Amino acid sequence: MNPLGIFTHGAALARQDTADYPIIRSARRRTLAIHIRHGEVTIRAPERLALATIHQFVDSRKAWIAKMLSRDAATPPPVFEDGVILPIMGRDTRINWLIGSSGHIQIGGDSLVIPFGKSVKHRSVYALKKLDTWLLTQANDQLPQQVSQAAMQLGVAHRLKHITFKTTRSKW
C-alpha cells in the first residue's frame, strides 16, 4: 500500500478505505457489490464510479448489511480439529491427524487419517485444505462413471458431455 492508501493488484485493482468498509475498485468490474464474508464487509466497485455513488449505495443497504452481519455472527465457524466426525461417502467418519508423518490421506473403516509434518503451523487450515483436495480427487475418480451409468439408465447419455468439479466460493 502506498502513502495515499491505494494499492494495486496487478494493474486492475485499487483500494480505498472508507470510514465504514474497504472499497476495492477494478477496471474490469461493471457492477457495484457488497460482499460479506467471515464478518467482514467489502465493497467492490468499478474503477471510475464516483465515491458519492458508492456511499449512497452502501447507505441505502445499511439495514441489509446489519442483518447479514448478525446472521454471520450467529453462525459459529465450523470446527475442524483432530477427532472431528464428518459425513464422508455416506458414512460418519472420524478425522484423525497423524502429526510427524508424510504421505497421502488413508481411509479405512470409520476413520480417515490426514498425515502432515511437525513443522506445519496452522494445522487445522492445512488439514482442511488437504482433505478438500482429497475429496475433490475422490469425486473426480468415482462420480463420472456413476453419473454416466445413471444417464444411460435414464436415456440421456447423449446429452452428457463431461463433469466438472469446482470449489465455488459464492453463490453468484
Backbone as ProteinMPNN parsed JSONL, in Angstrom:
{"seq_chain_A": "MNPLGIFTHGAALARQDTADYPIIRSARRRTLAIHIRHGEVTIRAPERLALATIHQFVDSRKAWIAKMLSRDAATPPPVFEDGVILPIMGRDTRINWLIGSSGHIQIGGDSLVIPFGKSVKHRSVYALKKLDTWLLTQANDQLPQQVSQAAMQLGVAHRLKHITFKTTRSKW", "coords_chain_A": {"N_chain_A": [[0.858, -1.179, 0.0], [0.571, 2.199, -0.798], [1.498, 5.592, 0.272], [-0.871, 7.033, -0.175], [-2.928, 5.378, 0.425], [-3.783, 3.614, -1.448], [-3.671, 0.6, -3.204], [-2.375, -1.576, -5.694], [-3.351, -4.449, -7.426], [-1.986, -6.425, -9.564], [-2.563, -4.551, -12.393], [-5.077, -3.806, -12.216], [-6.653, -3.435, -9.913], [-7.664, -1.189, -7.329], [-7.64, 0.145, -4.066], [-9.666, 1.72, -1.66], [-10.165, 2.839, 1.543], [-13.074, 3.44, 3.275], [-14.814, 5.243, 5.847], [-16.402, 3.274, 6.927], [-16.253, 0.715, 5.468], [-13.933, -1.216, 3.479], [-13.196, -0.337, 0.098], [-12.888, -1.888, -2.928], [-11.634, -1.358, -6.016], [-12.001, -2.04, -9.489], [-10.909, -2.221, -12.835], [-12.098, -3.939, -14.6], [-14.549, -4.573, -13.512], [-18.066, -4.146, -13.702], [-20.251, -3.73, -12.169], [-21.65, -2.717, -8.986], [-21.018, -4.014, -5.81], [-21.737, -5.571, -2.64], [-19.904, -7.419, -0.439], [-20.038, -9.87, 2.018], [-18.217, -11.664, 4.183], [-17.146, -13.913, 6.52], [-17.692, -12.146, 8.636], [-16.714, -9.751, 7.723], [-17.059, -6.822, 5.804], [-16.924, -5.906, 2.454], [-16.681, -3.646, -0.196], [-17.106, -3.798, -3.614], [-16.28, -2.203, -6.563], [-16.695, -0.55, -9.777], [-13.87, 0.902, -11.413], [-14.101, 3.638, -12.194], [-16.352, 4.646, -10.951], [-18.131, 7.076, -9.138], [-17.247, 8.129, -5.864], [-19.219, 9.182, -4.211], [-21.531, 7.993, -5.227], [-21.06, 5.357, -4.557], [-21.068, 5.529, -1.735], [-23.721, 6.342, -1.356], [-25.074, 4.071, -2.313], [-24.203, 2.111, -0.443], [-25.186, 3.251, 1.942], [-27.922, 3.05, 1.446], [-28.326, 0.417, 1.839], [-27.766, -0.278, 4.453], [-29.341, -1.506, 6.473], [-29.699, -4.096, 5.453], [-27.025, -4.926, 5.396], [-26.428, -4.914, 8.158], [-28.208, -6.918, 8.993], [-27.155, -9.173, 7.638], [-24.619, -9.287, 8.784], [-25.288, -9.841, 11.454], [-26.498, -12.312, 11.13], [-24.307, -13.731, 10.198], [-22.674, -13.592, 12.441], [-24.155, -15.095, 14.207], [-23.86, -17.639, 13.294], [-21.737, -20.108, 14.112], [-18.255, -20.567, 13.352], [-17.173, -23.375, 11.396], [-15.832, -26.182, 13.092], [-12.765, -27.624, 12.772], [-10.853, -30.005, 13.695], [-8.527, -32.325, 15.145], [-10.002, -35.469, 15.43], [-12.611, -34.76, 14.841], [-15.886, -35.52, 13.595], [-17.095, -36.227, 10.436], [-19.44, -36.388, 7.703], [-18.587, -38.58, 5.236], [-18.602, -39.912, 2.091], [-21.13, -40.986, 2.536], [-21.059, -41.981, 5.122], [-20.565, -41.522, 8.661], [-17.49, -40.293, 9.569], [-14.53, -40.408, 11.408], [-12.082, -37.953, 11.687], [-8.691, -38.153, 11.788], [-5.602, -36.792, 12.761], [-2.304, -37.284, 11.756], [0.47, -36.482, 13.036], [3.767, -35.538, 12.238], [4.312, -37.184, 10.189], [4.358, -38.279, 6.76], [2.897, -38.44, 3.483], [-0.024, -39.818, 1.884], [-3.575, -39.225, 2.316], [-5.357, -41.602, 4.155], [-8.047, -43.869, 4.199], [-10.081, -45.888, 6.166], [-12.33, -48.244, 7.418], [-14.173, -46.588, 9.813], [-12.684, -44.281, 9.928], [-10.516, -41.6, 8.905], [-7.308, -40.77, 7.998], [-5.174, -38.058, 8.187], [-2.077, -37.251, 7.249], [0.644, -35.14, 8.287], [3.562, -33.047, 8.521], [5.571, -32.141, 11.45], [6.295, -29.477, 11.423], [4.273, -27.929, 10.38], [2.398, -25.016, 10.666], [-0.312, -23.793, 10.906], [-2.332, -25.962, 11.616], [-5.063, -26.837, 11.442], [-6.028, -25.432, 9.21], [-4.294, -26.335, 7.221], [-4.848, -29.114, 7.286], [-7.542, -29.09, 6.549], [-7.394, -28.059, 3.926], [-5.922, -30.101, 2.745], [-7.705, -32.246, 3.052], [-9.835, -31.268, 1.504], [-8.681, -31.245, -1.066], [-8.249, -34.002, -1.344], [-10.894, -34.987, -1.253], [-11.908, -33.824, -3.584], [-10.369, -35.154, -5.491], [-11.288, -37.764, -5.05], [-13.951, -37.446, -5.836], [-13.609, -36.828, -8.565], [-12.54, -39.262, -9.39], [-14.551, -41.188, -8.847], [-17.256, -40.301, -9.313], [-17.823, -39.538, -12.118], [-18.122, -41.984, -13.594], [-20.31, -43.154, -12.265], [-22.29, -41.229, -12.751], [-22.418, -41.348, -15.536], [-23.437, -43.957, -15.872], [-25.951, -43.657, -14.641], [-27.046, -41.748, -16.373], [-27.209, -43.229, -18.725], [-29.113, -45.135, -17.976], [-31.308, -43.504, -17.689], [-31.646, -42.693, -20.229], [-30.432, -40.442, -21.285], [-27.808, -40.187, -21.948], [-26.594, -39.243, -24.256], [-26.708, -36.528, -23.962], [-24.909, -35.876, -22.049], [-21.862, -34.459, -21.626], [-19.407, -33.829, -20.201], [-18.155, -33.874, -16.811], [-17.662, -31.45, -14.378], [-15.874, -30.398, -11.56], [-15.847, -27.904, -9.153], [-14.465, -25.533, -6.851], [-16.417, -23.578, -5.621], [-16.826, -20.354, -4.268], [-18.829, -18.577, -3.743], [-22.364, -17.958, -4.184], [-23.01, -16.659, -6.5]], "CA_chain_A": [[0.0, 0.0, 0.0], [1.375, 3.417, -0.869], [1.064, 6.601, 1.254], [-2.21, 7.552, -0.445], [-3.931, 4.407, 0.836], [-4.247, 2.878, -2.617], [-2.752, -0.426, -3.649], [-2.788, -2.204, -6.937], [-3.177, -5.886, -7.536], [-1.813, -6.362, -10.998], [-2.792, -3.152, -12.696], [-6.515, -3.636, -12.354], [-7.38, -3.154, -8.673], [-7.252, -0.112, -6.435], [-8.438, 0.041, -2.846], [-9.852, 2.91, -0.846], [-10.912, 2.519, 2.748], [-13.98, 4.477, 3.727], [-14.946, 5.215, 7.299], [-17.078, 2.054, 7.338], [-15.844, -0.525, 4.815], [-12.975, -1.025, 2.384], [-13.717, -0.353, -1.265], [-11.92, -2.428, -3.872], [-12.032, -0.934, -7.351], [-11.434, -2.84, -10.558], [-11.205, -1.715, -14.173], [-12.931, -4.921, -15.292], [-15.866, -4.677, -12.883], [-19.104, -3.292, -14.275], [-21.338, -3.578, -11.197], [-21.309, -2.386, -7.61], [-21.445, -5.148, -4.99], [-21.361, -5.644, -1.23], [-19.541, -8.792, -0.084], [-19.908, -10.115, 3.451], [-17.625, -12.974, 4.361], [-16.472, -14.074, 7.809], [-17.896, -10.97, 9.463], [-16.084, -8.577, 7.139], [-17.793, -6.243, 4.682], [-16.08, -5.315, 1.42], [-17.422, -3.083, -1.314], [-16.39, -3.933, -4.884], [-16.857, -1.185, -7.442], [-15.943, -0.21, -10.994], [-12.785, 1.855, -11.174], [-14.459, 5.037, -12.432], [-17.602, 5.014, -10.295], [-17.943, 8.149, -8.164], [-17.277, 7.728, -4.461], [-20.532, 9.574, -3.674], [-22.481, 6.961, -5.657], [-20.773, 4.171, -3.739], [-21.573, 5.805, -0.387], [-25.187, 6.347, -1.425], [-25.466, 2.67, -2.445], [-23.968, 1.444, 0.844], [-26.136, 3.819, 2.908], [-29.27, 2.546, 1.17], [-28.377, -1.001, 2.206], [-27.243, -0.442, 5.819], [-30.165, -2.472, 7.211], [-29.361, -5.416, 4.923], [-25.664, -5.24, 5.864], [-26.539, -5.254, 9.58], [-28.883, -8.216, 9.075], [-26.214, -10.207, 7.201], [-23.559, -9.387, 9.785], [-25.818, -10.523, 12.637], [-26.676, -13.716, 10.739], [-22.963, -14.298, 10.12], [-22.179, -13.729, 13.811], [-24.931, -16.135, 14.878], [-23.414, -18.932, 12.789], [-20.354, -20.332, 14.542], [-17.418, -21.128, 12.294], [-17.043, -24.818, 11.541], [-14.659, -26.625, 13.838], [-12.037, -28.698, 12.095], [-9.724, -30.36, 14.537], [-8.284, -33.758, 15.256], [-11.082, -36.213, 16.075], [-13.934, -34.321, 14.411], [-16.605, -36.507, 12.799], [-17.717, -35.629, 9.254], [-20.005, -37.371, 6.779], [-17.768, -38.784, 4.04], [-19.081, -41.029, 1.279], [-22.345, -41.559, 3.107], [-20.862, -42.522, 6.481], [-19.871, -40.666, 9.619], [-16.084, -40.687, 9.574], [-13.683, -39.647, 12.342], [-10.876, -37.421, 11.056], [-7.534, -38.23, 12.681], [-4.392, -36.18, 12.251], [-1.095, -38.034, 12.056], [1.498, -35.445, 13.041], [5.121, -36.062, 12.149], [4.314, -38.201, 9.153], [4.11, -37.755, 5.42], [2.181, -39.391, 2.656], [-1.364, -39.486, 1.408], [-4.7, -39.497, 3.203], [-5.784, -43.005, 4.16], [-9.365, -44.082, 4.781], [-10.321, -47.284, 6.494], [-13.383, -48.376, 8.419], [-14.884, -45.336, 10.082], [-11.739, -43.193, 10.183], [-9.717, -41.074, 7.822], [-6.072, -40.268, 8.596], [-4.513, -36.993, 7.429], [-0.703, -37.094, 7.744], [1.404, -33.94, 7.957], [4.774, -32.871, 9.307], [5.542, -31.403, 12.724], [6.572, -28.051, 11.219], [3.099, -27.218, 9.862], [1.972, -24.063, 11.695], [-1.759, -23.702, 11.048], [-2.674, -27.353, 11.334], [-6.444, -27.043, 11.007], [-6.151, -24.907, 7.85], [-3.568, -27.263, 6.352], [-5.585, -30.377, 7.225], [-8.768, -28.845, 5.791], [-7.023, -27.96, 2.517], [-5.529, -31.433, 2.295], [-8.942, -33.02, 2.951], [-10.571, -30.732, 0.362], [-8.023, -31.764, -2.269], [-8.504, -35.44, -1.397], [-12.301, -35.187, -1.607], [-12.052, -33.468, -4.999], [-9.788, -36.276, -6.235], [-12.223, -38.887, -4.936], [-15.111, -37.133, -6.672], [-13.182, -36.982, -9.958], [-12.294, -40.688, -9.659], [-15.709, -42.059, -8.671], [-18.564, -39.813, -9.762], [-18.135, -39.548, -13.55], [-18.616, -43.297, -14.014], [-21.649, -43.335, -11.706], [-23.193, -40.326, -13.459], [-22.595, -41.909, -16.883], [-24.345, -45.096, -15.754], [-27.295, -43.14, -14.37], [-27.507, -41.092, -17.593], [-27.587, -44.286, -19.661], [-30.37, -45.716, -17.492], [-32.361, -42.52, -17.918], [-31.735, -42.438, -21.659], [-29.958, -39.096, -21.604], [-26.345, -40.239, -22.04], [-26.17, -38.424, -25.391], [-26.672, -35.121, -23.543], [-23.843, -35.714, -21.057], [-20.572, -34.246, -22.275], [-18.372, -34.042, -19.191], [-18.495, -33.428, -15.459], [-16.648, -30.554, -13.843], [-15.967, -30.108, -10.131], [-15.226, -26.633, -8.837], [-14.55, -25.092, -5.463], [-17.108, -22.307, -5.708], [-16.778, -19.642, -3.005], [-20.065, -17.842, -3.518], [-23.495, -18.457, -4.948], [-23.071, -15.979, -7.794]], "C_chain_A": [[0.897, 1.233, 0.0], [0.834, 4.461, 0.121], [-0.333, 7.152, 1.028], [-3.303, 6.573, -0.049], [-4.486, 3.601, -0.325], [-3.209, 1.815, -2.934], [-3.269, -1.018, -4.941], [-2.481, -3.679, -6.861], [-3.142, -6.14, -9.029], [-1.912, -4.885, -11.333], [-4.266, -2.821, -12.63], [-7.234, -3.215, -11.081], [-6.799, -1.962, -7.935], [-8.171, -0.151, -5.236], [-8.479, 1.387, -2.149], [-10.638, 2.475, 0.381], [-11.776, 3.711, 3.109], [-14.018, 4.4, 5.239], [-15.531, 3.884, 7.763], [-16.456, 0.777, 6.767], [-14.801, -0.248, 3.737], [-13.676, -1.114, 1.026], [-12.594, -0.859, -2.173], [-12.437, -2.109, -5.274], [-11.31, -1.786, -8.387], [-11.848, -2.265, -11.902], [-12.144, -2.658, -14.922], [-14.351, -4.991, -14.737], [-16.838, -3.689, -13.493], [-20.244, -3.036, -13.291], [-20.781, -3.242, -9.821], [-21.844, -3.501, -6.725], [-20.948, -5.011, -3.559], [-21.098, -7.112, -0.93], [-19.378, -8.884, 1.431], [-19.405, -11.539, 3.611], [-16.84, -12.971, 5.673], [-16.541, -12.809, 8.655], [-17.261, -9.699, 8.929], [-16.876, -8.123, 5.914], [-16.789, -5.6, 3.738], [-16.98, -4.825, 0.302], [-16.545, -3.233, -2.557], [-17.083, -3.033, -5.895], [-16.032, -1.027, -8.715], [-14.95, 0.909, -10.699], [-13.224, 3.314, -11.268], [-15.757, 5.477, -11.763], [-17.324, 6.043, -9.194], [-18.095, 7.638, -6.733], [-18.621, 8.071, -3.818], [-21.6, 8.539, -4.031], [-22.303, 5.7, -4.824], [-21.33, 4.363, -2.336], [-23.102, 5.783, -0.351], [-25.717, 4.909, -1.502], [-25.332, 1.94, -1.111], [-24.96, 1.94, 1.894], [-27.547, 3.274, 2.696], [-29.423, 1.08, 1.58], [-27.809, -1.288, 3.595], [-28.023, -1.494, 6.601], [-29.845, -3.892, 6.757], [-27.974, -5.859, 5.401], [-25.707, -5.665, 7.323], [-27.178, -6.63, 9.768], [-27.918, -9.347, 8.705], [-25.076, -10.394, 8.203], [-24.046, -10.104, 11.036], [-26.049, -11.998, 12.335], [-25.326, -14.427, 10.707], [-22.401, -14.534, 11.52], [-22.895, -14.849, 14.558], [-24.512, -17.533, 14.441], [-21.974, -19.153, 13.215], [-19.529, -20.915, 13.398], [-17.287, -22.635, 12.485], [-15.738, -25.181, 12.252], [-14.023, -27.768, 13.066], [-10.78, -28.967, 12.895], [-9.599, -31.875, 14.583], [-9.437, -34.417, 16.01], [-12.481, -35.805, 15.658], [-14.568, -35.41, 13.539], [-17.35, -35.785, 11.676], [-18.365, -36.714, 8.405], [-19.156, -37.43, 5.506], [-18.241, -40.048, 3.35], [-20.243, -41.765, 1.942], [-22.214, -42.134, 4.5], [-20.207, -41.488, 7.375], [-18.456, -41.191, 9.789], [-15.312, -39.793, 10.528], [-12.405, -39.236, 11.612], [-9.752, -37.432, 12.091], [-6.326, -37.601, 12.006], [-3.21, -37.047, 12.676], [0.066, -37.062, 11.901], [2.879, -36.096, 13.043], [5.242, -37.156, 11.104], [4.128, -37.526, 7.8], [3.361, -38.809, 4.629], [0.8, -38.891, 2.31], [-2.41, -39.81, 2.47], [-5.101, -40.96, 3.041], [-7.156, -43.093, 4.807], [-9.537, -45.57, 5.012], [-11.351, -47.377, 7.604], [-14.132, -47.075, 8.583], [-13.936, -44.196, 10.41], [-10.959, -42.833, 8.926], [-8.497, -40.417, 8.462], [-5.429, -39.26, 7.65], [-3.105, -36.819, 8.0], [-0.129, -35.725, 7.386], [2.533, -33.767, 8.96], [4.593, -32.034, 10.553], [5.669, -29.9, 12.519], [5.384, -27.269, 10.674], [2.543, -26.324, 10.968], [0.469, -24.065, 11.923], [-2.348, -25.054, 10.675], [-4.099, -27.537, 10.83], [-6.649, -26.552, 9.573], [-5.486, -25.866, 6.87], [-4.348, -28.562, 6.176], [-6.866, -30.218, 6.408], [-8.478, -28.744, 4.296], [-6.647, -29.334, 1.957], [-6.758, -32.328, 2.123], [-9.755, -32.569, 1.738], [-9.997, -31.258, -0.951], [-8.302, -33.249, -2.441], [-9.945, -35.72, -1.817], [-12.554, -34.86, -3.077], [-11.492, -34.58, -5.882], [-10.717, -37.471, -6.213], [-13.443, -38.664, -5.826], [-14.768, -37.314, -8.149], [-12.978, -38.443, -10.337], [-13.587, -41.501, -9.71], [-16.999, -41.575, -9.338], [-18.804, -39.828, -11.268], [-18.684, -40.878, -14.052], [-20.043, -43.525, -13.501], [-22.673, -42.449, -12.423], [-23.457, -40.839, -14.87], [-23.564, -43.08, -16.865], [-25.781, -44.625, -15.525], [-27.876, -42.467, -15.62], [-27.939, -42.122, -18.63], [-28.926, -44.9, -19.266], [-31.546, -44.78, -17.76], [-32.54, -42.191, -19.398], [-31.285, -41.048, -22.074], [-28.437, -39.037, -21.731], [-25.823, -39.371, -23.181], [-26.058, -36.94, -25.034], [-25.536, -34.829, -22.569], [-22.498, -35.594, -21.768], [-19.422, -34.527, -21.31], [-18.86, -33.494, -17.85], [-17.341, -32.587, -14.947], [-16.91, -30.315, -12.357], [-15.2, -28.809, -9.875], [-15.33, -26.364, -7.35], [-15.118, -23.676, -5.45], [-17.141, -21.637, -4.324], [-18.065, -18.868, -2.703], [-21.146, -18.39, -4.429], [-23.573, -17.82, -6.322], [-21.784, -15.275, -8.075]], "O_chain_A": [[1.883, 1.283, 0.736], [-0.198, 4.223, 0.749], [-0.93, 7.693, 1.959], [-4.486, 6.891, -0.17], [-5.54, 2.976, -0.204], [-2.009, 2.09, -2.936], [-4.463, -0.962, -5.234], [-1.468, -4.093, -6.296], [-4.178, -6.074, -9.69], [-1.379, -4.052, -10.6], [-4.675, -1.703, -12.943], [-8.34, -2.68, -11.163], [-5.585, -1.757, -7.922], [-9.358, -0.448, -5.371], [-7.477, 2.096, -2.058], [-11.668, 1.812, 0.259], [-11.294, 4.837, 3.235], [-13.326, 3.579, 5.842], [-15.209, 3.409, 8.852], [-16.164, -0.15, 7.522], [-14.787, 0.833, 3.147], [-14.626, -1.876, 0.849], [-11.49, -0.315, -2.176], [-13.525, -2.532, -5.665], [-10.167, -2.197, -8.191], [-12.998, -1.87, -12.089], [-12.904, -2.218, -15.785], [-15.263, -5.431, -15.438], [-16.487, -2.542, -13.769], [-21.114, -2.207, -13.56], [-19.603, -3.456, -9.535], [-23.0, -3.899, -6.868], [-19.897, -4.425, -3.296], [-21.968, -7.956, -1.141], [-18.675, -8.081, 2.045], [-20.076, -12.497, 3.227], [-15.977, -12.121, 5.892], [-15.568, -12.442, 9.313], [-17.267, -8.673, 9.609], [-17.305, -8.939, 5.097], [-15.913, -4.847, 4.163], [-17.924, -5.507, -0.097], [-15.379, -2.84, -2.55], [-18.301, -3.086, -6.067], [-14.838, -1.326, -8.739], [-15.182, 1.751, -9.832], [-12.757, 4.143, -10.487], [-16.212, 6.596, -12.0], [-16.384, 5.887, -8.414], [-18.966, 6.819, -6.44], [-19.107, 7.324, -2.968], [-22.476, 8.247, -3.217], [-23.278, 5.056, -4.436], [-21.988, 3.471, -1.8], [-23.697, 5.257, 0.589], [-26.694, 4.569, -0.835], [-26.248, 1.229, -0.697], [-25.513, 1.142, 2.651], [-28.283, 3.061, 3.659], [-30.541, 0.571, 1.655], [-27.413, -2.418, 3.881], [-27.424, -2.294, 7.319], [-29.731, -4.796, 7.585], [-27.775, -7.018, 5.764], [-25.093, -6.665, 7.694], [-26.736, -7.414, 10.608], [-27.873, -10.369, 9.39], [-24.625, -11.515, 8.443], [-23.305, -10.892, 11.624], [-25.82, -12.847, 13.197], [-25.209, -15.576, 11.133], [-21.736, -15.54, 11.768], [-22.313, -15.481, 15.44], [-24.78, -18.508, 15.144], [-21.077, -18.461, 12.734], [-20.047, -21.669, 12.574], [-17.289, -23.118, 13.617], [-14.694, -24.565, 12.036], [-14.679, -28.761, 12.75], [-9.782, -28.255, 12.785], [-10.473, -32.602, 14.11], [-9.805, -33.977, 17.099], [-13.451, -36.437, 16.074], [-13.867, -36.133, 12.831], [-18.127, -34.862, 11.92], [-17.887, -37.848, 8.389], [-19.029, -36.436, 4.791], [-18.277, -41.122, 3.95], [-20.326, -42.993, 1.911], [-23.166, -42.72, 5.014], [-19.399, -40.678, 6.921], [-18.241, -42.36, 10.105], [-15.421, -38.568, 10.469], [-11.733, -40.065, 10.998], [-9.856, -36.796, 13.14], [-6.06, -37.846, 10.829], [-3.133, -37.487, 13.823], [0.578, -36.843, 10.803], [3.123, -37.072, 13.752], [6.173, -37.96, 11.139], [3.784, -36.347, 7.72], [3.217, -39.947, 5.077], [0.496, -37.704, 2.427], [-2.154, -40.574, 3.401], [-5.173, -41.48, 1.928], [-7.404, -42.469, 5.839], [-9.188, -46.397, 4.169], [-11.257, -46.674, 8.61], [-14.662, -46.522, 7.619], [-14.322, -43.246, 11.091], [-10.773, -43.648, 8.022], [-8.639, -39.598, 9.37], [-5.172, -39.552, 6.482], [-2.946, -36.301, 9.106], [-0.389, -35.209, 6.299], [2.475, -34.263, 10.085], [3.606, -31.314, 10.704], [5.201, -29.124, 13.352], [5.479, -26.051, 10.52], [2.249, -26.794, 12.067], [0.022, -24.319, 13.042], [-2.806, -25.257, 9.55], [-4.33, -28.304, 9.895], [-7.367, -27.187, 8.801], [-6.044, -26.175, 5.817], [-4.494, -29.057, 5.059], [-7.233, -31.119, 5.655], [-9.23, -29.282, 3.484], [-7.013, -29.679, 0.833], [-6.844, -33.084, 1.155], [-10.307, -33.404, 1.021], [-10.742, -31.668, -1.842], [-8.562, -33.709, -3.553], [-10.189, -36.596, -2.647], [-13.33, -35.547, -3.74], [-12.081, -34.91, -6.912], [-10.918, -38.124, -7.237], [-13.911, -39.589, -6.491], [-15.553, -37.891, -8.902], [-13.216, -38.823, -11.484], [-13.709, -42.41, -10.53], [-17.753, -42.386, -9.875], [-19.928, -40.116, -11.676], [-19.618, -40.896, -14.854], [-20.888, -44.037, -14.235], [-23.799, -42.88, -12.671], [-24.588, -40.774, -15.352], [-24.42, -43.19, -17.742], [-26.713, -45.136, -16.145], [-29.068, -42.602, -15.895], [-28.925, -41.915, -19.338], [-29.774, -45.156, -20.121], [-32.657, -45.236, -18.029], [-33.48, -41.49, -19.773], [-31.716, -40.537, -23.107], [-27.844, -37.962, -21.633], [-24.726, -38.822, -23.086], [-25.384, -36.183, -25.733], [-25.234, -33.668, -22.295], [-22.056, -36.53, -22.435], [-18.567, -35.37, -21.582], [-19.841, -32.754, -17.777], [-16.178, -32.971, -15.071], [-18.046, -30.061, -11.954], [-14.064, -28.639, -10.318], [-16.197, -26.916, -6.671], [-14.383, -22.702, -5.287], [-17.451, -22.289, -3.326], [-18.349, -18.547, -1.55], [-20.877, -19.185, -5.33], [-24.16, -18.407, -7.231], [-21.641, -14.643, -9.122]]}, "name": "protein", "num_of_chains": 1, "seq": "MNPLGIFTHGAALARQDTADYPIIRSARRRTLAIHIRHGEVTIRAPERLALATIHQFVDSRKAWIAKMLSRDAATPPPVFEDGVILPIMGRDTRINWLIGSSGHIQIGGDSLVIPFGKSVKHRSVYALKKLDTWLLTQANDQLPQQVSQAAMQLGVAHRLKHITFKTTRSKW"}
